[in-house]
Amino acid sequence: MKFLTIGSFKESVYALPQAEQTKLMVGAVEYVLNYKKKMGDKWHFYSEPSMRRTISIGEYASLEEYAQSLQSPTAAAGFMNYECIPIVELDVKTYQAWVDSQKKAK
């Protein structure tokens, strides 16, 4: 199964002293770098230019494995919001068959 995940820091992070914010963000980035090494080509990580949200697409054996991946051991995990969307790859032949069937229905 593939999942699109959009993560962002909760607003409460920005109420912390700058030094604490930096520690959390450095920990989060270190975790991401290590996780990328572990997952290899099964996980792709992107960032918005503003660095306020991160986007990843990962392939997991099960929903449980995916949920486990969101449980980062870093302190930053408690300061994150996640939007998770299961996705499937576009099967061109299936879509084309559907388009053809709709044309015949007219």
C-alpha positions in Angstrom: 0.0 0.0 0.0 1.2 3.5 -0.7 0.4 6.5 1.5 0.8 10.2 0.8 1.6 11.9 4.1 1.7 15.7 4.7 3.2 16.6 8.0 3.5 20.0 9.7 4.6 21.2 13.1 1.8 22.2 15.5 1.5 25.9 16.3 2.7 25.1 19.9 6.2 24.6 18.5 6.5 28.2 17.7 5.7 29.2 21.3 8.9 27.4 22.5 12.2 29.2 22.9 14.2 29.3 19.6 16.8 26.9 21.0 14.1 24.3 21.8 12.6 24.7 18.4 16.0 24.1 16.8 16.5 21.0 18.8 13.2 19.6 17.8 13.7 20.4 14.1 17.2 19.0 14.0 16.0 15.8 15.7 13.2 15.5 13.2 15.5 16.0 10.2 18.0 13.5 11.6 15.2 11.0 11.9 14.0 11.6 8.4 17.6 11.1 7.0 17.9 7.8 8.9 14.5 6.6 7.9 15.3 7.3 4.2 18.4 5.1 4.5 16.2 2.3 6.0 13.4 2.6 3.5 15.4 3.3 0.4 13.3 3.5 -2.8 10.1 2.6 -0.9 10.0 6.1 0.6 10.3 9.5 -1.0 10.5 12.7 1.0 9.8 16.3 -0.2 9.5 19.7 1.4 7.7 22.8 0.6 10.0 25.8 0.0 8.6 27.4 3.2 9.8 24.4 5.2 6.5 24.5 7.1 5.2 21.2 5.7 6.8 18.0 4.6 5.3 15.6 2.0 6.2 12.0 1.7 5.1 9.0 -0.4 5.9 5.6 1.1 5.1 2.0 0.3 4.2 -0.2 3.3 3.3 -3.8 3.7 0.3 -2.9 5.9 -1.6 -0.1 7.6 0.0 -1.2 10.8 3.5 -0.8 9.4 2.5 2.7 8.1 1.1 3.7 11.5 4.3 2.5 13.2 6.3 4.7 10.8 4.5 7.8 12.1 5.6 7.0 15.7 9.0 8.7 15.4 11.2 8.2 18.5 12.2 11.9 18.3 10.7 14.4 20.7 9.3 16.2 17.6 6.7 13.5 17.0 4.4 15.0 19.7 4.6 18.3 18.0 3.5 17.1 14.6 0.2 17.0 12.7 -0.2 14.5 9.9 -2.6 14.3 7.0 -2.6 10.7 5.6 -4.0 9.7 2.3 -3.9 6.1 0.9 -3.1 6.2 -2.8 -3.1 3.7 -5.6 -1.2 3.9 -8.8 -3.0 4.9 -12.0 -3.7 1.8 -14.1 -4.0 3.3 -17.6 -5.6 0.3 -19.2 -8.4 0.2 -16.5 -9.1 4.0 -17.0 -9.1 3.6 -20.8 -11.6 0.7 -20.5 -13.8 2.9 -18.4 -13.6 5.8 -20.8 -14.5 3.4 -23.7 -17.4 2.0 -21.8 -18.8 5.4 -21.2 -18.6 6.3 -24.8 -20.5 3.2 -25.8 -23.2 4.0 -23.2 -24.3 7.2 -25.1 
